[in-house]
Structure formats: structure tokens, C-alpha cells
């Protein structure tokens, strides 16, 4: 089971594309990329549960609420 399995497919695709871009542009380590992926998946899941929005639609106030939650 992937850490992305619990979020909608479109959010999984966004995260995977972002991780791929980080790897290609910055050559980050697998551990760093995995950490980014885990953090973004947790954010996507929280946004879906609390506001029913995706990563690209998240507003500043929602991101601040997530940070306060964490």
C-alpha cells in the first residue's frame, strides 16, 4: 500500500508530478522526496476531510489551519 492510496487519484497525480520535478531539478535524495510526499499526502487528506478541497484550491487560511492542527 502506497502512502498516497488514501487520497483522491488527482491529488496523487499532483504529488507524484511535484516529486518528479523536485528529483529532476534538484536531485534530492529518496528520503527527502519520500518526506515531501508523505507531508503533501497528509495535507491533501486533511484538506479533503475538513474543507473538501484539493491541494491546488487550498487557501492561505486553510494552510494555516492545517499547520495549527499539526
RAHU-V512539 format. One record per helix or strand. SS is the DSSP state (H for helix, E for strand). FROM is the first residue (numbers start at 1). TO is the last residue. If there is no record, write none. Layout:
ss;from;to
SS;FROM;TO
SS;FROM;TO
This chain:
ss;from;to
H;9;26
H;30;50
H;55;57
H;60;69
